[in-house]
Amino acid sequence: MAGLQAGAPTPQSITVHSASRVLEVGFSDGAVFRIPFELMRICSPSAEVQGHGPGQEVLQTGKREVQIVDLQPVGNYAVQPLFSDGHESGIYSWDLLYQLGARQAQLWADYERRLAEAGVDRDAPMPARRAAGGGGSCGHSH
């Protein structure tokens, strides 16, 4: 299971910063990341966002102002946030949090490229149903 590899960095501190909308995570290797809630939400590992296989991803929009209203531990390997838009099915392993933090610039660039390719504005509300597609860009393996 991701986040449980021997020697992999583990969180030493996790702080929800509601005003700045970032999750600050300090890891055992000394790395400290400030991961925007929006990035976490658009890269949710849930099936609702990632789909059930390659090419099934659902491009997320309108998440700039999303908040984390609750954060629950999942065993000793992950956390499960409840977002202000009601999304709560994503389980974020330590490895995924580390990747989101370490690869922020690339993930944002990939997201902006996917938005442009889809002809969709970042702040557009999510439609009731949008065709999946655009390729996964958040570092999830299926």
C-alpha positions in Angstrom: 0.0 0.0 0.0 1.3 3.4 -0.9 2.8 5.3 2.0 4.0 2.2 3.8 7.3 1.5 2.0 10.2 1.0 4.4 12.2 4.2 4.8 9.6 6.3 3.0 9.2 9.8 4.6 6.2 10.0 7.0 4.5 13.1 8.3 5.7 14.6 11.5 3.2 17.4 11.5 0.0 18.2 9.6 -1.7 21.6 9.9 -4.8 22.8 8.2 -4.5 26.5 7.4 -8.0 27.6 6.6 -7.3 31.3 5.9 -4.6 30.6 3.3 -6.3 27.3 2.2 -3.2 25.1 2.4 -2.4 21.9 4.2 1.1 22.2 5.7 2.8 18.8 6.1 6.2 18.3 7.6 7.9 15.0 6.8 10.5 12.9 8.6 13.1 13.7 5.9 12.9 17.4 6.7 10.7 18.4 3.8 7.9 20.8 4.6 5.2 21.3 2.0 2.3 23.8 1.8 -0.2 22.0 -0.4 -3.1 24.2 -1.6 -6.6 22.7 -0.9 -7.5 23.3 -4.5 -4.6 21.1 -5.7 -5.6 18.4 -3.3 -9.2 18.5 -4.5 -8.4 18.5 -8.2 -6.0 15.6 -7.7 -8.2 13.6 -5.4 -7.3 9.9 -5.5 -11.0 9.0 -5.4 -12.8 7.1 -8.2 -15.1 10.1 -8.5 -12.1 12.2 -9.8 -9.7 9.5 -11.2 -12.3 7.3 -12.7 -11.9 3.5 -12.8 -9.1 3.3 -15.3 -6.9 5.2 -17.7 -8.8 7.8 -19.7 -11.6 7.9 -17.2 -10.4 10.9 -15.2 -12.9 13.8 -14.6 -11.4 17.3 -15.0 -12.3 19.2 -11.8 -13.1 22.9 -12.0 -14.5 25.6 -9.7 -12.4 24.4 -6.7 -10.2 27.6 -6.1 -12.2 28.5 -2.9 -12.6 24.9 -1.6 -11.9 24.4 2.1 -11.0 21.4 4.2 -13.6 21.3 6.9 -12.5 18.0 8.5 -9.4 15.8 8.3 -9.5 12.2 9.6 -6.7 9.8 10.0 -6.9 6.5 8.0 -4.8 4.0 9.9 -1.2 4.9 10.1 -0.8 5.6 6.4 -3.1 8.3 5.2 -5.7 11.0 5.9 -9.2 11.6 4.5 -10.3 15.2 4.2 -13.9 16.4 4.0 -13.9 19.3 1.5 -16.4 22.2 1.7 -18.0 21.0 -1.6 -19.0 17.7 0.1 -16.2 15.6 -1.5 -14.9 13.1 1.1 -14.0 9.9 -0.7 -10.4 10.6 -1.4 -7.8 8.9 0.8 -4.4 10.7 0.7 -1.5 8.3 1.6 1.7 9.8 3.0 3.3 9.1 -0.4 0.6 10.9 -2.3 0.8 14.0 0.0 4.6 14.0 -0.5 4.2 13.8 -4.3 1.6 16.6 -4.3 4.0 18.7 -2.3 7.1 17.9 -4.2 5.6 18.1 -7.7 3.3 21.2 -7.2 4.7 23.2 -10.1 4.4 20.3 -12.5 0.9 19.4 -11.3 -0.3 23.0 -11.7 1.2 23.2 -15.2 -0.4 19.9 -16.2 -3.8 21.1 -14.8 -3.6 24.3 -16.7 -2.7 22.4 -19.9 -5.7 20.1 -19.4 -8.0 23.0 -18.8 -6.8 24.7 -22.0 -7.2 21.5 -24.0 -10.7 21.1 -22.7 -11.5 24.7 -23.4 -12.7 25.1 -19.8 -12.1 27.9 -17.3 -10.5 26.9 -13.9 -13.4 28.6 -12.1 -16.2 27.2 -14.1 -18.7 25.3 -12.0 -18.7 21.6 -12.4 -21.5 20.4 -14.7 -23.8 17.7 -13.5 -22.0 15.2 -15.8 -19.0 15.9 -17.8 -17.4 13.4 -20.1 -14.2 11.9 -18.7 -11.0 12.6 -20.4 -8.0 14.8 -20.5 -5.6 12.3 -19.1 -4.5 11.9 -15.5 -1.9 14.4 -14.4 -1.8 14.1 -10.6 0.6 11.2 -10.4 -1.8 8.4 -9.7 -1.2 5.0 -11.0 -4.1 2.7 -11.9 
